[in-house]
Amino acid sequence: MASGVLASGVALAAGEVASSLIDGVPSPVLSVARVFIDISPLGLREAAIQSLGTGDKPALIAGVLVVSALFGALIGLTARRRPTAATAGIAVFGTIGLVAAQSDPRATLLGGAFAAVVGVTAGVFTLRALLSRARPAGVPLTREKDSVAGRRRVAAAAQAAASAQRRSFLRASGLAAGGMLLGAGIVKARGLESSNVVTSSAGPVPEGLTPVSSPLPPVAPGASLEVPGLSPLVTPTADFYRIDTALVVPKVDARRWKLEVEGMVRNPLRLTLADLSALPQAELDCTIACVSNEVGGDLVGTARWQGVPLAALLERAGVDPAASQIMGESVDGFTAGFPIEAGTDGRGAMLALGMNGAPLTAKHGFPARLIIPGLYGYVSATKWLSTLRINRMEDEDGYWIPRGWSKLGPVKTQCRIDVPGARRLPAGPTPVAGVAWAPTRDIAKVEVQVNDGPWQEATLGAGLGRNVWRQWAWTWEATPGQHTLRSRATDGTGAVQTDRRTAVNPDGASGYPSRRVQVG
């Protein structure tokens, strides 16, 4: 069994090494994990996000490795009696990786086949080498085998042969395990902890962000409500949530990267990062949210974005009046589409190049991403953007639409309770505080309810515009006992947050956030 596990591990490692040497060959392990995401039921995907958050991707990769080890154990059990079947099993192992790799738009069939052949060859060689060292050692012949001394010499020789064979097997196993570790290191190096990488000399890359001609005023020091534990008005980049389908953060070579604007346009565009940086820049304070954010969840954040207004790009491309959709596509093939009006109606839609005063980090979409106020990310916030395709809403669906999500994804009016964070509190004056958001509509009011009592209006913090969440706070005279705190928001149109509790799919969760506390 150990022979099969090690052989399958070496096959994976060899495939990783081979794929790392050739452009257009994605990691076999990550390709299989990507396919698993694509075919997973909606409920399973959401359960992973809710229970593991951004840890869902490492957990999935670990699951692929565990399943691979179990498959290898089965190969090892088969190999002793049916070595041909075991060899065929490793070939199947490689074929699965080859087929999975073709789901990546960056993959080439020839490169994938090369990686599969290398992996299968290494796996078969390792399996046969380990099996040959695992067979029982033969008993040496001697003329004195019927004498006591002869039997002792036979036993000693057999023991020595067995010991030598064990050492040989352990050495071979150690080499195989070392190969597996090498493969694991390559998987990690290929993106699990990636950063912005520029390796080509194909052209100039701007350093930093282009100055904005009309920058937004800085956030005033007193703009935030001074409540310990309350979410900051602007979310630090390092704390900003990340939810996407990418198992590895794409390492985009900024010197070779280009954005294409195509489809129903008069003037198709092909723009480098330098081209985009040379265009007039704008800033946008905006709260964005993931559709997977549960009521009261933390998959939401606010940043000051910088980039090129999307409306200016569309005007330059000359959009066909019959077009109705903008479809963003990332370098790894993810797609998200939204109505063309959202890019042109003045809400501030942007092709973002920067976040909180610095170029985008790799995990947040370097070198360019879309920020569309008022829409959930699954229909709008394409990161690592490579293409803007202008077409009709009925022509194409984004990645998540065939998987059970709504075609349109307007962000619902929501709020969250941040404070109190503790479940046990002393009696007396107690701050209750949080944030509320309704991008493009602003927040007009937040109210707090204790148990089933009357709704009490909270104090709103200073606003940064209609696209940004508002901090809120209310002082509660807490009395001993167990209490339930609830909050609700009213947006700038007068619409009150609904109390009807719904799941995140197909178009976002709804309901009042609540928190139970024990006072005294």
N, C-alpha and C positions, 0 to 999 in steps of 0.2 A: 504493500500500500504506500509506504514512504517513497518507494521508487517512482510511483505514478505521480504523487504530489510534487516531488522535486522535478520530474520531467516536465510536467505542465507549467511549473514555475519558470523553468529555464526557457521553455517555448515562448511564454509571455515576455520574459526579459529580452530574449533575442529579437523578438518582433519589435519591442520598444527601441532597442539599439538600432535596428535596421531602419525603422521609420524615422528616427531622429536624424539620420544621415541624409535623408532625401526630402526636398521640398515637395509639398503636396501629399505627404503621407501622414495622416493623423495617428495618434496613439491608439493601438488596438484596444487597450483597456478602456480608455476614455470613449472610444467609438461604441463599444458594447454598452457602456453606461448611458451614453447619449440615446441609443436606440431604446433602451429600457425606459428612459424618460418619455420618449415619443409614444410608446405603446402602453404606458401605464394608465390605468383608469383615473379619471379626474379626482375621485375621492382619495385615492392613494397618494397622488401628488400633493393635494392640499394637506393631508394628514402629516406628510413628511415636513412640509413647510411650517405647519403650526407646532409640531413637536420638536423639530430640530432647527428651525430657522435657517440661517446661512450654513449650518452644519449638515444640511441635507445632502450636499454634493460629496463631501468626504465620506459620509456614511454610505452613499450609493457606491462609490468607488471601492470602499472596503467590502461591500456586499458582493461586488463583481469578483473580487479576489477570493473571497470565501467560497463562492460557487465554483470558481475555477479550481480551487484546492479540492473540493468535494468531487468534481469531475475527474481530477487527477487521481484521487484515491480509487475511484471506480476503475480507471485505466490500470492502476497498479494491481488491483485484485484480479483483473482479467488477464493481465500479462503472463502470469505464471503458466496458465493452462492454454491460453490462446494468444500468443504473442502477435500474430497477424491482426487479430481484432483490436488489440491495444494500439498497434501502429495506426490502424485506420481511425481509432478514436482520437489520436493526436492530430491526424489530418483533418478530421471534422472540427476539432478545436481551432485549427488555423483558418479553416474556411469560414467559421462563424465570425472571426475577427475581420477577414477580408470583406465579407458581405456588410458587416456593420460599418466598416470604414467608408464604404461607398455612400452612406447617408450624409457624409460631410461634404458640403459643396466644394471644399478646397482639395478633396482627395482625387487622385488619379488611379485608374484601374491598374496600370503597370506598376506604379509604386506600391500600391496595396498588395499586389500579387507577390512582389519581391519580398516585402516584409513577412507575408504569410509563409512563403517557401523557406525563408531563413528560420522563422520560428518553428515550423514543423520539422525541418531538418535537425535543428538543435535539440528539439524535444525527443525525437526518435533516437538520436545518437545517445542522449543522456539516459533514456529509458533502457536501452540495450546494454549500455556500459554498467549501469547500476544493477541490472538483473544478472549479468554475468558474474558480478562480484558478490551477489547475494545467494547464489546457489551453494548448497552444502559441499564442503571440500571432500574429495575422494579419499578413501583409506589406502595408504601405501601398502604395496605387497612386500612380503618378507618370507624367507624360507623358515624362519623360526617363529612363525605366527602361532604355532601350537604350543610353544614353550612359554613359561611364565615371563622370562626375560624378553622373548619376542613380542608377546602381547603388550608388555610395557612399552617397548620401543614403538610398536604400532600406535598405541594410544598416545604416546608423546608426540609422534610425528603428526598424527591426526589433529591433535590439539594445536600444535605449532602451525599447521596449514590453516586451520580454522581461524587462529588468531591473526595470521597474516592476511587472510581474506577479509576479516572484519576491519583491519586497519585500511586495507585497500578500499573497502566499501565506504568507510567513514571519510577517507580522503576524497573520494569521488563525490560523496554527498556534500562535503564542505565546499568543494569547487562549485557544485550545482547551487548550493545555497548562496554562495558569493555572487553567482550570476543573477540569481533572483533579486538580491539586494541592489545590484547594479541597475537592473530594470526598474525597481521601485524608485531609485534615485532619479532616473531619467524621467519617469512619470511626473515626479514632483518638480523637477527642474523645467519641465516643458510647460508649466503654467500654474500649478497649484499655488505658488507663492510668487507670481510674476510681477514685474513692474514695467514701466515704460521702457521699451528697448528700441534703439535706433542703431542699425548695423550696416545700412547700405550707404553708398556714396553717390546715389543717383541724383541728388539735388539738394538745395539748401532747405533747412528746417528752421522756422522761427524759434528763437529762444524767449521763453516767457510769453506774455500776452501783449497784443497790440493795445496801446493806450486808447481809451474810449473818449471820443470827442465831447460827449455830454454825459459824464458819469453820474450815477445816482449818488445822492448825499450819503455820507457814512452813517451807519446806525448810531444814533445818539447814545451816550453812556447810560442815560436814565430811561431809555425806551423800554427796557425789560422790567417786569415786575420783580421786585426783590423778595422772592419766596424760595427758601432752600428746597431743593428737589424738583423745582419746576423746570420743564424743558426750556432751553435757551431759545431766544427769538430766531437766531440763525444756528442751524445744526453744524457743528464742526465736521469737516470732511471725513476725518478719521472715524467719526461716530455715525456717519450717514449709512442707512440701511442699504443692503444689496440683495436683490432678488432677481434672478434671470435664469435662462436655460443653459448658460455656458458652464460646462463642467470645469473648464480651465479658462482663466482670463486670457483672451486673445492677445498675443504679443504682436502688435501692429507696427510694422516698420514705417515710421513717419515719412521717410524720404521716398518710399515707393507708393505710399497710400494715395489714393485719389477718390474723390466723391463724384459719382456720376448722377446727373439729373436727366432722366430719360422718360420715354413713353409719350403721352399726349402733350408734347411741347413743340414749339416752332424751332427753338434753338437748344438742342441737347447740350448739356454742360459736362465738362470733365475738369474738375478743380483739384489742385494740390492743397496741402495744408498751408503752404506759403500763399497761394492764391486767396484762400479764405481769410487768412490773417491780414491780407492787404485790403480787404473790403471794409467798409465802415462798420464799426463794432458798436454793440449796444449792451446794456446790462439789464437784468431782469431778476427781481426778487420773486421767488415762486416756491410754493409748497407742492411737492409731488407725493403721490401715494400709490402703494401697490394694491391691486384689487384683492389680493390674498390677506389684506390686513383685517383681522378680526376686530369687533367692536372693542375699543379701548386698547388696541394693539400698537406696536411701535414700528410698523413698516410704513412710516411716513416721515418726511423731513423737509426742512426749508434751507435753501441755499441762495446765494447771489450768483447767478449764472452770467456768463459773458459769451457773446458770439455774434453771429450774423442773423439779423431778423429773417425769418423764413419767407415772409412776404417779399422781401427784396430779391431773394434767390428765385422765387417763382416768377416774379416780374421779369427778371433777366432771361429766364428760360422761355417765357411766352407761353403760358398755359392755354390749352384749347378750352374754349368756353363750355364744351360738352363734358369736360372732365369733372369728376366729383370726389375723387379719393387721392390721398397721398399715401403711398406704401413705402415705409422705410425698411431697408434690408441691411443686416449687419454682415461683417466679414465672415461670420460663422454660419450664415444662412437664416438666422432668425428674422421673421418679418412681423410688422405691425402696421395696420392701416387705419386711417381716420378721415373724416370728411374734410374736403379741401377748405371749407369755410373756416375751420379751426386754425388754419395756417394763414388766413388772410383777413380775419374780422377784427383785428386790432387788439386781441387779448395778450399779445406779446410772444407768440410762438417763435421759437428760436432754434437755430442750429448752433448748439453750445460747444465752445472750445475751452471754456474755463469754468471753474467752480470755486467760489469763495476766494477770489483774487489770485488764483494759480491755475496753470493748465490742468485739464482733467487728469485724474489719476487713471491708471490702467483699469482698475476694477469699476470705475465710474464712467468708462466709455471712451478713453483716449483713442484716437485723437479728436473725435467729434461724436456728438449724440444729439438726439432731439429732446426738446423740452416744450411740451404743449400744455399750457395751463388749463386746468379743468377736466383733463382726461386721465384715466388710470393708465399706468405705464404699459399694460399689456396690449393696448391699442395705439400707443403713441411714442413711448420713451425709448426708442431704439438706440442702443449703445453700440460703439465700434461701427458706426454707420459707414456703409460703402455705397449705397444706392438710394436715391429718391425716385420712385417710379410713379408717374402720374397716370392714373387710369380712372375707371368708373368703379363705384362701390360694388357693383355686381360682377365685375371682372375677376376679382381676386380677393381671397380671405387671408388675413394674417395668421400666424402660427397657431394662436390659441382658439380661433373661432371654430374650426372643425372639431376641436376637442371639448366643446360644450359651453364656451363662454359667449357672452353677448357681442354682437357686431359693434355696437356702440358702447362706450364705457365712460360716461360722465361721472366725475367724482361726486359722491353723495355728501350732503352736509353732515359733518361729524364732529364730535368732541371727545376728549379723553381726560380722565382724572389722573394726574401725576402725584398729587399730594392730598391726603397723607399717604406715605409709602408704607408705614408700619401698620400692622393689624391690631396692635394694642396701643391705646393712647391714654394719657392722663386727662382728667376732667378739666374743663375750662376753655378759654378761647383757643380755637384750633383752626389754622388755615386750611382751606380746601381750594385746590388750584389745579389748573391744567391748560390745555390748548384746544382750540376749535378751528376748523378749516372748512372752507367752501370756495375753492379757487375759481376765479372769474366773478364770484358773487359777493365776496367779503362776508364778514360776520358782524351782525348787528347786536346780538345779545346772547348771553349764556346764563342759564339758570341752574340752581342746585336744589335738590330735594333731599330731605332727611326722612327716612322711613316713608310713610305715606302722607307726610305733611305738605304744607303749601310750597310752591316753587318760589325760591328766593333769587333775585337778580344779582349776579356777580359783577365785579368791577372788571372792565376790559382794559388790557394793556394797549399801548400805542400801536397803531397799525403801520405796516410797511406797504400797503396797497391791497387791492382787492384779491390778489392772487396768493396772499400770504396768510398763514394761520395767525390767530390772535391768542395771546395769553389771557387768562382770566383767573380771578381769585375772589374768594368769599370767606369771611370769618364766621366760624360756627362755635356757638357756646355749647361745647360737648358736655353731655350729662352721662352719669354712669349707666352702663348697660350695653347691650349689643344693638348696633345701628347699621342701616344700609344707606349709603350715599349714592345719589344718582345725579347725572347732569344732562342737559340738553341744550342745543344751540339753535339760534334763529339766524338765517343768512340775510344778506342784504336785500333780497327780493321779498322778504317777509315770510318765507317758507320755514316752518319749524321742523327740526329733526324728528323723524318718526320714531315711535316707540315699538313699532312692529319688528320683532327680531327675525332676521333672515341670515342664511349662511352666506359665505363670500361668493359662491358661484350662484348664478351666472354673471352677475354684474355688481358685486360688492356687498359687504355686510351692512346691516342696518340695525338700529335699536339703541337704547340708552346704555351708556357705560355705567357700571355700578361698582361699589366697593363696600365690603362688610368690615366693620371695625368693632373692637371691644374697648369700651371706655371704662377706666377705673380698675 
